[in-house]
Structures are given as structure tokens and as C-alpha cells.
Amino acid sequence: MKLFRWITLTALLLMTSIAALSQTFTLNPITLANGWVVTGNITTDGTIGPLAPANILDWNLKVAQTTDFTWTERDSNDFNISGVSTDGKNIHVATSPDGILDGGTLFFSRGGGGGRIPTSAIIADFTQLSVNLGYLHGLAGWQDEIWGLNFVGLTKGYNQQYHAAALVPGKTNVFKINMPLISKSPLLMSMFGTVTTDGTIGPLLPKNIVAWNVVARNQDITNYNKLNTTLLSTVGVSSDGLLLKVDHAGGQFMIGVGGFRPTYVTIADFTDPAYPNGFSNYYVGSFGVEGDKFPLAAPRAKTFIVARKP
């Protein structure tokens, strides 16, 4: 029994010692082509000098591509708003009185023409449009040239006032829009922005809304961690306790999933003669390179810094 306790105590002390020595480095954000950005952190066992795969204990990377669609008073209009009012602190949109008659709507539109598709940023719509699309209690979202219709249903009851925006503290007549999350999966879709009025209290007409800046954001996000990926290559990776580096001469640091159609993040690669000063990329199965960046390091640099202690 004493021997078992001694072994258990020794194991706990060893685990505590390892945890105390471990070091977490924050990855220098990698901005790739096509809007892809790689961020995250990498944890080592505290080893100083060259690192083998066993010295890298954990990682958590986020690979994200962000696409924004923006509507402002300079490139869109608010001609079709109705049933919109404000008390100076909030902007409201009237819901349908009975599910049959139209309620209000607050949205900003950009016309088509010249081969372009009309687009709209809909803060709230309680008209027949929402009913026709299957949203019986209103909808919010946007329509764009690439992803089409991106709407979410609202749940406000009949004959009520929907809270569409709230006054921004410290700002005069500037209201932050209230938008539900459009989608979490497979893409993260959200909307945010502001609407500025001329100070009118009560019903608002198009002329009373003098400015707006509404952004619809579409994000393709993949998280890489120790549970779903592996270390594909750690050649020439080293640490001095403050910085995590990759050798300019033949270094390679890759994390992902191998196989016939691999998917991976190349944090830094100096093994390809076509890219003598290194490159980073994001490679996805059958699709190939989604985004890349080169060169990484100056020609005479001995190492390239990929992460640092916060």
C-alpha cells in the first residue's frame, strides 16, 4: 500500500513538474491570400533548443476566412422602410397586427443592373415577404451576390414593437442595430452596424435616417487541436524560451491531417527551392491550396519567428 502511494505521489509530482515547465506561445497571425487568417497558440514542454514532436504538448489553431458585405448611405438606400419609430433611446419596428396584414420593415438596399444582383441588409421585416419565405413572425438577415438568401426567423408576437436598435452611449442619434446570429454552422454568419437619425422622435420616414453602416459577415472557421490533427512536420523547429522559431535552412512546421487527401496548415516551410525564403499556406483535401503567403523571411535570416511568449 505504501509503495502504491509512493508511486502515485511520484507521478503527481512529475505531472506537476511538467505542467510548471510547459510554455505556451502565441502564434504570430498568418495572413494568407483569399482572406484566410491563421491564429492560435502552441504549447511546449519548456525545452530550450531544437524541438522534437514529443516536445510539443498541445496546439490550438483557428483558420478563418472572413467575407464582409457592407451597406452605407453612399452606396444603398432606405426607401422602403415602414412602421419604424424611435423614442430617442431605441428604434422599433412594428410587427404584423394579426399575421395577415403587413407589419413594418427596416432594411437597406442596393440595386442591380450592369450584371449585378440586388442586395439587401434586412434589420427586421414583418411584411408579406417574411410570410412568403416561411418566417411567420418576421425575419432578419441579408441577401448578397455570392451566398444568396441568408435569413433567420424572428419570434416577436403580433401587434408588438420589435427592438431593432439601441442608442450608442455617448453618441448623438446613433443606434447600434440588434441582430440575432444568422447561422453557426457550417458557416458563422452575423450582422452588425449602426443607424443614425436626424433626431426625430416618433415615427421615422426614410428622410429621417441620415446615415447607416451595416456589415454582414460570413466566416468559414476551422479549429485545429490535438484531438483532430497531428504534427505532420517539425523539422528545424526550436525555442529559446521566449520565441518559437523555424530554421531558414530546410525548416518545416506543419499541423493537420495526412493521408491521400491531406488537410493542413503550413506554419512555415523552407524546404521548397521554388520558395527559397519560405512560405505558409492552408491546404484542404481535394481543393488544394486555399490561401498562401510568401516570402516569409529575409534572404540572410537564420531563423523565422512563428510564435512568441505573450
C-alpha positions as CSV (number, residue, x, y, z in Angstrom):
1,M,0.0,0.0,0.0
2,K,2.9,2.4,0.9
3,L,4.6,1.6,-2.3
4,F,1.4,2.3,-4.3
5,R,1.0,5.7,-2.5
6,W,4.7,6.5,-3.2
7,I,4.3,5.7,-6.9
8,T,1.1,7.8,-7.1
9,L,2.8,10.7,-5.3
10,T,5.8,10.5,-7.6
11,A,3.5,10.5,-10.7
12,L,1.6,13.5,-9.4
13,L,4.8,15.4,-8.7
14,L,6.1,14.5,-12.1
15,M,2.9,15.8,-13.8
16,T,3.0,19.0,-11.7
17,S,6.7,19.5,-12.7
18,I,5.9,19.0,-16.4
19,A,3.0,21.4,-16.1
20,A,5.2,24.0,-14.4
21,L,7.8,23.7,-17.1
22,S,5.4,23.9,-20.1
23,Q,5.4,27.1,-22.1
24,T,2.6,28.4,-24.3
25,F,3.5,30.6,-27.3
26,T,1.1,32.8,-29.2
27,L,1.3,32.3,-32.9
28,N,2.1,35.4,-35.0
29,P,-1.1,35.8,-37.0
30,I,-0.6,34.4,-40.5
31,T,-2.5,36.4,-43.2
32,L,-2.9,34.3,-46.3
33,A,-4.3,35.1,-49.7
34,N,-8.1,34.9,-50.3
35,G,-8.9,36.3,-46.8
36,W,-7.6,33.4,-44.8
37,V,-6.0,34.1,-41.4
38,V,-4.4,31.6,-39.0
39,T,-4.2,32.4,-35.3
40,G,-3.8,30.4,-32.1
41,N,-1.2,29.1,-29.7
42,I,1.3,26.2,-29.3
43,T,2.4,24.7,-26.0
44,T,5.8,23.0,-25.5
45,D,7.3,21.1,-22.6
46,G,9.7,24.0,-21.9
47,T,12.6,22.5,-23.8
48,I,15.2,25.1,-24.9
49,G,16.9,24.4,-28.3
50,P,15.7,22.1,-31.0
51,L,12.2,20.6,-30.6
52,A,11.1,17.1,-31.5
53,P,7.4,16.2,-31.8
54,A,7.4,14.9,-28.3
55,N,8.4,18.4,-27.0
56,I,5.2,19.9,-28.4
57,L,2.5,19.1,-26.0
58,D,-0.5,20.9,-27.4
59,W,-1.8,23.3,-30.0
60,N,-5.0,25.3,-30.8
61,L,-5.1,26.9,-34.1
62,K,-8.0,28.8,-35.8
63,V,-8.1,29.0,-39.6
64,A,-10.7,31.6,-40.7
65,Q,-11.8,33.2,-43.9
66,T,-13.9,36.3,-43.4
67,T,-16.1,37.9,-46.1
68,D,-17.9,41.2,-45.4
69,F,-20.7,42.8,-47.3
70,T,-21.3,46.5,-46.3
71,W,-24.2,48.9,-46.9
72,T,-23.9,52.6,-46.3
73,E,-25.8,55.7,-47.3
74,R,-23.2,56.3,-50.0
75,D,-24.0,53.1,-51.9
76,S,-27.5,52.0,-50.8
77,N,-30.9,53.4,-50.0
78,D,-33.6,53.1,-47.3
79,F,-36.6,53.9,-49.5
80,N,-38.8,51.0,-48.3
81,I,-38.8,51.4,-44.5
82,S,-42.2,51.4,-42.8
83,G,-43.6,51.1,-39.4
84,V,-40.4,52.3,-37.8
85,S,-40.3,54.6,-34.8
86,T,-38.0,55.8,-32.0
87,D,-38.3,57.2,-28.5
88,G,-34.8,58.5,-28.6
89,K,-33.3,55.6,-26.8
90,N,-34.4,52.7,-29.1
91,I,-35.6,52.1,-32.6
92,H,-38.6,49.9,-33.0
93,V,-40.3,48.1,-35.9
94,A,-44.0,47.2,-35.7
95,T,-44.9,43.6,-36.1
96,S,-47.8,42.3,-38.1
97,P,-51.1,43.2,-36.2
98,D,-52.6,39.8,-36.9
99,G,-50.4,37.6,-39.1
100,I,-52.3,38.7,-42.2
101,L,-51.8,42.4,-42.5
102,D,-48.3,43.8,-43.1
103,G,-46.2,45.0,-40.2
104,G,-43.2,47.2,-40.5
105,T,-39.8,46.8,-42.2
106,L,-36.3,48.3,-41.8
107,F,-33.8,47.4,-44.5
108,F,-31.2,48.9,-46.8
109,S,-30.9,48.0,-50.4
110,R,-28.5,48.3,-53.3
111,G,-30.0,47.9,-56.7
112,G,-28.8,45.6,-59.5
113,G,-28.1,46.5,-63.1
114,G,-25.0,46.0,-65.2
115,G,-24.9,42.3,-64.4
116,R,-25.1,42.9,-60.7
117,I,-27.6,41.2,-58.4
118,P,-29.6,43.5,-56.0
119,T,-28.6,43.1,-52.3
120,S,-30.3,44.0,-49.1
121,A,-29.5,44.2,-45.4
122,I,-32.7,43.5,-43.5
123,I,-32.7,44.5,-39.9
124,A,-36.3,43.4,-39.5
125,D,-39.2,42.5,-41.8
126,F,-42.7,41.8,-40.7
127,T,-44.3,42.1,-44.1
128,Q,-45.8,39.5,-46.5
129,L,-42.2,38.9,-47.7
130,S,-41.3,37.1,-44.5
131,V,-44.5,35.1,-44.6
132,N,-43.9,34.1,-48.2
133,L,-40.4,32.8,-47.2
134,G,-41.8,30.8,-44.3
135,Y,-41.0,33.2,-41.5
136,L,-44.4,33.8,-39.9
137,H,-43.2,36.1,-37.2
138,G,-40.7,38.2,-39.2
139,L,-37.2,37.8,-40.4
140,A,-33.7,39.4,-40.4
141,G,-30.6,38.8,-42.4
142,W,-29.2,39.7,-45.8
143,Q,-29.2,38.9,-49.5
144,D,-26.0,39.1,-51.4
145,E,-24.4,38.2,-54.8
146,I,-22.5,35.2,-53.6
147,W,-24.4,33.4,-50.8
148,G,-27.9,34.3,-51.8
149,L,-30.5,34.5,-49.1
150,N,-29.2,34.4,-45.5
151,F,-32.2,34.9,-43.2
152,V,-33.2,33.9,-39.7
153,G,-36.7,34.0,-38.3
154,L,-37.7,36.4,-35.5
155,T,-40.1,35.3,-32.8
156,K,-41.9,38.6,-31.9
157,G,-45.6,38.2,-31.4
158,Y,-48.4,40.0,-33.3
159,N,-49.3,43.7,-32.7
160,Q,-46.0,44.4,-30.8
161,Q,-42.9,46.6,-31.2
162,Y,-39.7,44.8,-32.2
163,H,-36.5,46.2,-30.6
164,A,-34.4,46.8,-33.7
165,A,-31.6,49.1,-32.4
166,A,-30.4,50.9,-29.2
167,L,-28.7,54.3,-28.7
168,V,-24.9,54.1,-28.5
169,P,-23.8,55.6,-25.2
170,G,-22.1,58.9,-25.8
171,K,-23.3,59.2,-29.3
172,T,-26.0,61.6,-30.6
173,N,-28.7,59.9,-32.6
174,V,-26.5,56.9,-33.4
175,F,-28.1,53.5,-32.8
176,K,-26.5,50.1,-32.7
177,I,-28.6,47.5,-34.5
178,N,-29.9,44.5,-32.7
179,M,-29.4,41.3,-34.8
180,P,-29.7,37.7,-33.9
181,L,-27.0,35.3,-35.1
182,I,-27.9,34.2,-38.6
183,S,-26.0,30.9,-38.6
184,K,-23.4,29.0,-36.6
185,S,-22.8,26.1,-38.9
186,P,-21.4,25.3,-41.4
187,L,-20.6,29.0,-41.7
188,L,-20.7,31.6,-38.9
189,M,-23.0,34.4,-40.2
190,S,-23.6,37.6,-38.3
191,M,-24.6,41.2,-38.9
192,F,-23.7,44.4,-37.0
193,G,-23.6,48.1,-37.5
194,T,-25.2,51.4,-36.8
195,V,-28.1,53.6,-37.9
196,T,-28.1,57.4,-37.5
197,T,-31.2,59.5,-37.4
198,D,-31.8,63.3,-37.6
199,G,-33.0,63.3,-34.0
200,T,-36.7,62.9,-34.8
201,I,-38.8,61.3,-32.0
202,G,-41.8,59.2,-33.1
203,P,-42.4,57.7,-36.5
204,L,-39.4,57.6,-38.8
205,L,-39.5,58.2,-42.5
206,P,-36.7,57.4,-44.9
207,K,-35.6,61.1,-44.8
208,N,-35.2,60.9,-41.0
209,I,-32.5,58.2,-41.3
210,V,-29.4,60.2,-42.5
211,A,-26.7,57.6,-42.3
212,W,-26.1,53.9,-41.8
213,N,-23.2,51.4,-41.8
214,V,-24.4,47.8,-41.8
215,V,-22.0,44.8,-42.2
216,A,-23.0,41.3,-43.0
217,R,-20.1,38.9,-42.1
218,N,-19.6,35.4,-43.4
219,Q,-16.9,33.3,-41.7
220,D,-15.6,29.9,-42.6
221,I,-13.8,28.7,-39.4
222,T,-11.9,25.5,-38.7
223,N,-10.2,24.8,-35.4
224,Y,-7.1,22.6,-35.3
225,N,-6.2,21.0,-32.0
226,K,-4.6,17.8,-30.6
227,L,-7.8,15.9,-30.8
228,N,-8.4,16.3,-34.5
229,T,-5.0,16.9,-36.0
230,T,-1.4,15.8,-35.7
231,L,2.1,17.2,-36.1
232,L,3.0,16.5,-39.7
233,S,6.4,18.0,-39.6
234,T,8.6,19.8,-37.0
235,V,11.9,19.9,-38.9
236,G,14.2,22.7,-37.7
237,V,11.7,24.0,-35.0
238,S,13.4,25.4,-31.9
239,S,12.7,27.5,-28.8
240,D,14.8,29.9,-26.8
241,G,12.1,30.2,-24.1
242,L,10.7,33.4,-25.4
243,L,10.4,32.7,-29.2
244,L,9.4,29.7,-31.3
245,K,11.4,29.6,-34.5
246,V,11.8,27.6,-37.7
247,D,15.2,27.3,-39.4
248,H,15.6,29.2,-42.7
249,A,17.8,26.3,-44.0
250,G,15.4,23.4,-44.5
251,G,13.0,24.1,-41.7
252,Q,9.3,22.9,-41.9
253,F,6.5,23.2,-39.4
254,M,3.1,21.7,-40.4
255,I,0.0,20.7,-38.5
256,G,-3.0,18.8,-39.9
257,V,-4.3,15.5,-41.2
258,G,-2.3,13.4,-43.5
259,G,-3.4,10.7,-46.0
260,F,-4.5,10.6,-49.6
261,R,-6.3,13.9,-49.4
262,P,-4.4,15.8,-46.6
263,T,-5.7,18.9,-44.9
264,Y,-3.1,21.0,-43.1
265,V,-1.7,24.4,-42.1
266,T,1.9,25.1,-43.1
267,I,3.1,27.5,-40.4
268,A,6.4,27.8,-42.2
269,D,8.2,25.8,-44.9
270,F,11.7,26.4,-46.1
271,T,12.2,23.1,-48.0
272,D,10.9,24.1,-51.4
273,P,13.6,25.5,-53.8
274,A,10.8,27.4,-55.6
275,Y,10.3,29.4,-52.4
276,P,13.8,29.9,-51.1
277,N,12.7,32.4,-48.4
278,G,9.8,30.3,-47.2
279,F,6.0,30.1,-47.4
280,S,2.9,29.5,-45.3
281,N,-0.3,28.0,-46.6
282,Y,-3.7,26.4,-45.9
283,Y,-4.2,23.2,-47.9
284,V,-7.6,21.5,-48.0
285,G,-8.0,17.9,-49.4
286,S,-9.3,17.8,-53.0
287,F,-9.5,21.6,-53.2
288,G,-5.7,22.2,-52.8
289,V,-4.2,25.5,-51.6
290,E,-6.9,27.8,-50.2
291,G,-4.5,30.6,-49.4
292,D,-0.8,31.1,-49.1
293,K,1.8,33.7,-48.2
294,F,5.4,34.2,-49.4
295,P,8.2,35.1,-48.8
296,L,8.4,34.8,-45.1
297,A,11.9,35.6,-44.1
298,A,14.7,37.9,-45.3
299,P,17.3,36.1,-47.5
300,R,20.1,36.2,-44.9
301,A,17.9,35.4,-41.8
302,K,19.0,32.2,-40.0
303,T,15.5,31.6,-38.4
304,F,11.9,32.7,-38.8
305,I,9.9,33.6,-35.7
306,V,6.5,31.9,-35.8
307,A,5.3,32.5,-32.2
308,R,6.3,34.2,-29.0
309,K,5.5,34.2,-25.3
310,P,2.7,36.6,-24.5
